């Protein structure tokens, strides 16, 4: 069984060991394709994904790889953007970017800051109560947004009363 993904003219793809590296006007995305059941064939204008058998498991794996390749192509052509909103009801919360981290201070009046990791290739902008994450790699952008959201997760308190946090409000390709 095979799946074919067409490579647009403005996207460059190269194979680097078990990685496929996509580059375009929005940046670079790198995907690991280390799997014994799937093989890749890189042509100048297409990527052909081969599976060794016709089983349901291999079909699912093949479609997963096809989706990752399509997302990487879309990312290097258009980019991905996630928007988050800072909601602080009890205490005024502040967020700032420091290197590859977002530091959230005064969450629920806590003395120590909470820290969220930002993956390489993701650009973070904070304007008052809005946080915007942009980048070419969907996995890096979405995981960075999830890290920010999880850094201020409330546990052990009533969620109906303590509605403070940072929440994802928008996900889209630019």
Buried (B, 14 or more C-beta within 10 A) or exposed (E): EEBEBEBEEEBEBEEEEEEBBBBBEBBBBBBEBEBEEBEBEEEEEEBEBBBEEEEEEBBEBBEEBBEBBBBBBBBBBBBBBBBBEBBBEEEEBBBEBEEEBBBBBBBBEEEEBBEBEBBEBBBBEBEEEBBBBBBBBBBBBBBBBEBBBEBBEBEEEEEEEEEBBBBBEEBEEE
